[in-house]
Amino acid sequence: MDQTFDFIEEKLIEMHAKLAILDGHKDEDTDENTDTEETEHEETEDEDTEQEGTETDTDEEDGDGEKWDGLVNPFEGKNLYVNPTYQDNLQFSISTASGAAKENLEKMRDISSAYWIDIKAKLHGDDTWSLEGILNDAAEKGDMVTVIAYDLPNRDCAADASMGEMCCKYFEDGRCDYSFSGSCDAGLNEYKTDYIDKYADILGQFEGKVDIALIIEPDSLPNMATNMGIEACANSEQVYVEGIKYAINAFAEKAPSVAMYLDAAHGGWLGWSENIIKFADTVKGLPYQKLRGFATNVSNT
């Protein structure tokens, strides 16, 4: 069965609407009580209206309410950043290619793409291999940047194809022991302090200076939702969920203007009812109101 991008996008939109409805129940109950006592409060209507306005302003400042207007496209009207390091890498391939392959590579050279910050060493630096270097370069050019946060402990639990540098438990050679089912507190703390906190601090330095879109942890939650029968993914559930929750809050606190997108894989994974329900249930436990939306087809198509 062909599970298309449109199908998964539709399901994610439905999921977001259901989450919004769940959040709205308390407000609806409050409105009903207010309507019942409408006559009693008529004389103080103006005062109440003024107080409600004050409360709304406070909520917006605290970031507790819905942050993003779904009708606003953060990319619209922006010049999108093209990474010089990416261009140099393509140029090497162009020099050895020919025919249609060479023509396509030459077209790609000037197309913006997201840049993976997938190891701690890529956080700091002066060149455009690093997050700091990219944002400094983009600030000078006035371009909007899209970057990816990708360094969870026990990363890529199902395939081990993109095993990261942080683990819940290490083998002697530094690889992750995915069979370990105990606490991942040490790995989670390493992720928070050595990666997310530093990542968020850097984004905060460019708050108001560079327009930024951020894709959070490709493959992680969808990978977990579709592969809980695999021991490695079942053992990684705690660190994936808690790590991403911490990341969303840290990024939102230090760089509130960043448009954050949670990875939602693709239709081949989440195009099935059981998988999308598992994914939606997980998202409900996250501070999803701080997200701009979902990113699909980031690392798999």
C-alpha positions as CSV (number, residue, x, y, z in Angstrom):
1,M,0.0,0.0,0.0
2,D,1.3,3.4,-0.9
3,Q,1.6,5.6,2.2
4,T,2.0,9.1,0.7
5,F,3.3,12.3,2.2
6,D,-0.2,13.9,1.9
7,F,-1.7,11.1,4.0
8,I,0.8,11.5,6.9
9,E,0.5,15.3,6.7
10,E,-3.3,14.9,6.9
11,K,-3.0,12.7,10.0
12,L,-0.6,15.1,11.7
13,I,-3.0,17.9,11.1
14,E,-5.8,15.8,12.6
15,M,-3.6,15.0,15.6
16,H,-2.8,18.7,16.2
17,A,-6.5,19.6,16.1
18,K,-7.3,16.9,18.6
19,L,-4.5,18.1,20.9
20,A,-5.9,21.6,20.7
21,I,-9.4,20.4,21.5
22,L,-8.1,18.6,24.6
23,D,-6.4,21.8,25.7
24,G,-9.6,23.7,25.2
25,H,-11.9,21.7,27.5
26,K,-11.0,23.6,30.6
27,D,-11.5,26.9,28.8
28,E,-14.9,25.8,27.6
29,D,-15.9,24.7,31.2
30,T,-14.9,28.2,32.4
31,D,-16.9,29.9,29.7
32,E,-20.0,27.9,30.6
33,N,-19.8,28.9,34.3
34,T,-19.3,32.5,33.3
35,D,-22.4,32.4,31.1
36,T,-24.5,31.0,33.9
37,E,-23.6,33.9,36.2
38,E,-23.8,36.5,33.5
39,T,-26.5,38.6,35.2
40,E,-24.6,38.7,38.4
41,H,-21.5,40.2,36.7
42,E,-23.1,42.7,34.3
43,E,-22.3,45.7,36.5
44,T,-18.6,44.8,36.6
45,E,-18.3,43.8,32.9
46,D,-15.9,46.6,31.9
47,E,-13.6,45.9,34.9
48,D,-13.6,42.2,34.1
49,T,-12.8,42.9,30.4
50,E,-9.8,45.0,31.4
51,Q,-8.5,42.3,33.8
52,E,-8.9,39.6,31.2
53,G,-6.8,41.7,28.8
54,T,-4.1,42.0,31.4
55,E,-4.1,38.3,32.0
56,T,-3.8,37.6,28.3
57,D,-0.8,39.9,28.0
58,T,0.8,38.1,30.9
59,D,0.3,34.7,29.4
60,E,1.8,35.8,26.1
61,E,4.9,37.1,27.9
62,D,5.3,34.0,29.9
63,G,5.0,31.8,26.8
64,D,2.3,29.7,28.3
65,G,-0.2,30.1,25.5
66,E,-0.2,29.1,21.8
67,K,2.9,30.7,20.4
68,W,2.5,30.2,16.7
69,D,-0.3,31.2,14.3
70,G,-0.8,28.3,12.0
71,L,-1.5,30.7,9.1
72,V,1.8,32.4,9.4
73,N,4.7,30.9,7.3
74,P,8.0,31.8,9.0
75,F,9.8,31.2,5.7
76,E,7.7,33.6,3.6
77,G,9.7,36.5,2.2
78,K,13.0,35.3,3.7
79,N,16.3,34.7,1.9
80,L,17.3,31.2,2.8
81,Y,20.8,30.5,3.8
82,V,23.1,28.4,1.6
83,N,26.0,27.0,3.6
84,P,29.5,27.6,2.0
85,T,30.8,24.3,3.5
86,Y,27.9,22.4,1.8
87,Q,28.8,24.2,-1.5
88,D,32.4,23.2,-1.2
89,N,31.5,19.6,-0.6
90,L,29.2,19.7,-3.6
91,Q,31.9,21.3,-5.7
92,F,34.2,18.4,-5.1
93,S,31.5,16.0,-6.5
94,I,30.8,18.4,-9.4
95,S,34.5,18.3,-10.4
96,T,34.3,14.5,-10.9
97,A,30.8,14.2,-12.3
98,S,29.5,14.5,-15.9
99,G,26.2,14.6,-17.8
100,A,22.9,14.9,-16.0
101,A,24.5,14.2,-12.6
102,K,26.8,17.1,-13.0
103,E,24.0,19.4,-14.1
104,N,21.8,18.4,-11.1
105,L,24.7,18.9,-8.7
106,E,25.4,22.4,-10.1
107,K,21.7,23.3,-9.5
108,M,21.9,22.0,-6.0
109,R,24.9,24.1,-5.2
110,D,22.8,27.2,-4.7
111,I,19.8,25.6,-3.0
112,S,19.3,26.2,0.7
113,S,19.3,23.1,2.9
114,A,19.1,22.3,6.6
115,Y,22.4,21.7,8.4
116,W,22.8,18.8,10.8
117,I,24.4,19.6,14.2
118,D,24.8,16.0,15.0
119,I,27.8,16.0,17.3
120,K,28.9,18.2,20.1
121,A,32.0,19.3,18.2
122,K,29.8,21.1,15.7
123,L,28.4,23.5,18.3
124,H,31.3,25.9,18.6
125,G,33.6,27.3,16.0
126,D,34.4,30.0,13.5
127,D,33.8,28.2,10.2
128,T,30.5,27.2,8.6
129,W,31.0,23.5,9.8
130,S,29.8,24.7,13.2
131,L,26.5,26.2,14.5
132,E,28.2,29.3,15.7
133,G,30.0,29.9,12.4
134,I,26.8,29.3,10.4
135,L,24.8,31.8,12.4
136,N,27.6,34.4,12.3
137,D,27.7,34.0,8.5
138,A,23.9,34.2,8.2
139,A,23.8,37.3,10.4
140,E,26.2,39.1,8.0
141,K,24.1,38.0,5.0
142,G,20.7,38.6,6.5
143,D,19.6,35.1,5.6
144,M,17.2,32.7,7.4
145,V,18.9,29.4,8.6
146,T,17.4,25.9,9.1
147,V,19.4,23.7,11.5
148,I,18.8,20.3,13.0
149,A,19.3,19.1,16.5
150,Y,20.3,15.4,16.4
151,D,22.4,13.9,19.2
152,L,20.1,11.9,21.6
153,P,21.6,9.2,23.7
154,N,21.0,5.8,22.1
155,R,20.4,7.5,18.8
156,D,18.8,5.6,15.9
157,C,17.7,2.7,18.2
158,A,16.2,0.5,15.5
159,A,18.9,0.5,12.8
160,D,22.2,1.6,14.5
161,A,22.9,3.3,11.1
162,S,23.5,6.7,12.7
163,M,24.6,5.7,16.2
164,G,25.5,8.9,18.1
165,E,28.2,9.8,20.6
166,M,26.0,9.6,23.8
167,C,24.7,6.4,25.3
168,C,22.7,5.2,28.3
169,K,25.5,2.7,28.8
170,Y,28.8,2.4,26.9
171,F,30.8,-0.6,25.8
172,E,34.5,-0.3,26.4
173,D,35.0,0.8,22.8
174,G,32.6,3.7,23.2
175,R,29.6,2.2,21.4
176,C,26.2,2.2,22.9
177,D,25.0,-0.9,24.7
178,Y,21.4,-0.9,23.5
179,S,20.6,-4.0,25.5
180,F,20.9,-2.0,28.7
181,S,17.5,-1.6,30.3
182,G,18.5,0.4,33.5
183,S,18.4,4.1,34.2
184,C,19.6,6.5,31.5
185,D,20.1,9.4,34.0
186,A,23.8,9.7,33.2
187,G,23.2,9.8,29.4
188,L,20.3,12.2,29.8
189,N,22.4,14.5,31.9
190,E,25.2,14.5,29.4
191,Y,22.7,15.3,26.6
192,K,21.2,18.2,28.6
193,T,24.4,19.8,29.8
194,D,26.9,19.1,27.0
195,Y,24.6,19.4,24.0
196,I,21.2,21.0,24.5
197,D,22.1,23.7,27.0
198,K,25.1,24.8,24.8
199,Y,23.0,24.6,21.7
200,A,20.2,26.7,23.3
201,D,22.8,29.3,24.6
202,I,24.1,29.7,21.0
203,L,20.7,30.2,19.6
204,G,20.0,32.7,22.3
205,Q,23.0,34.8,21.3
206,F,21.4,35.3,17.9
207,E,17.9,36.0,19.1
208,G,16.5,38.9,17.1
209,K,19.6,38.8,14.8
210,V,19.0,35.7,12.6
211,D,15.7,34.1,11.6
212,I,16.0,30.4,12.5
213,A,14.0,27.2,11.9
214,L,15.0,24.2,14.0
215,I,14.1,20.6,13.4
216,I,14.3,18.5,16.5
217,E,15.7,15.0,16.6
218,P,14.9,13.2,13.3
219,D,14.0,9.5,13.5
220,S,13.7,9.5,17.3
221,L,10.0,9.5,18.5
222,P,8.7,8.0,15.2
223,N,11.5,5.4,15.4
224,M,10.4,4.6,18.9
225,A,6.7,4.5,18.0
226,T,7.2,2.1,15.2
227,N,9.7,-0.2,16.8
228,M,8.8,-0.8,20.4
229,G,9.1,-4.5,19.8
230,I,12.8,-4.0,19.3
231,E,14.7,-4.2,22.7
232,A,16.9,-1.2,21.9
233,C,14.0,1.1,21.2
234,A,12.0,0.0,24.2
235,N,15.1,0.6,26.4
236,S,15.5,4.1,24.9
237,E,11.9,5.3,25.4
238,Q,12.6,7.2,28.6
239,V,15.6,9.1,27.3
240,Y,14.0,10.0,24.0
241,V,10.9,11.4,25.6
242,E,12.6,13.2,28.5
243,G,15.4,14.4,26.3
244,I,13.1,16.0,23.6
245,K,10.9,17.5,26.3
246,Y,13.9,19.2,27.8
247,A,15.2,20.3,24.4
248,I,11.9,22.0,23.5
249,N,11.7,23.9,26.8
250,A,15.4,24.9,26.7
251,F,15.2,26.2,23.1
252,A,11.9,28.0,23.7
253,E,13.4,29.7,26.8
254,K,16.7,30.9,25.3
255,A,15.5,31.6,21.8
256,P,11.7,32.1,21.8
257,S,11.6,33.4,18.2
258,V,13.0,30.2,16.7
259,A,10.4,28.2,14.7
260,M,10.7,24.7,16.1
261,Y,9.5,21.6,14.2
262,L,9.3,18.2,15.8
263,D,10.3,15.4,13.4
264,A,7.4,13.2,12.3
265,A,9.3,10.8,9.9
266,H,7.2,9.8,6.9
267,G,4.2,7.9,5.8
268,G,6.0,4.6,5.6
269,W,6.4,4.8,9.4
270,L,3.5,6.8,10.7
271,G,1.0,6.1,7.9
272,W,-0.4,3.2,10.0
273,S,-3.1,3.8,12.7
274,E,-1.3,2.0,15.5
275,N,2.0,3.9,14.9
276,I,0.4,7.3,14.6
277,I,-1.6,6.7,17.7
278,K,1.5,5.8,19.6
279,F,3.3,8.9,18.2
280,A,0.3,11.2,19.1
281,D,0.1,9.8,22.6
282,T,3.8,10.6,23.1
283,V,3.4,14.1,21.7
284,K,0.6,14.9,24.1
285,G,3.1,14.5,26.9
286,L,5.4,17.1,25.4
287,P,5.2,21.0,25.5
288,Y,3.9,20.8,22.0
289,Q,2.3,24.3,22.2
290,K,5.8,25.7,21.9
291,L,6.3,24.0,18.5
292,R,5.6,25.6,15.1
293,G,4.7,22.2,13.7
294,F,6.1,19.0,12.4
295,A,8.8,18.2,9.9
296,T,8.4,15.2,7.6
297,N,10.8,13.4,5.2
298,V,13.8,14.9,6.8
299,S,16.1,11.8,6.7
300,N,14.0,9.2,5.1
301,T,11.7,9.4,2.0
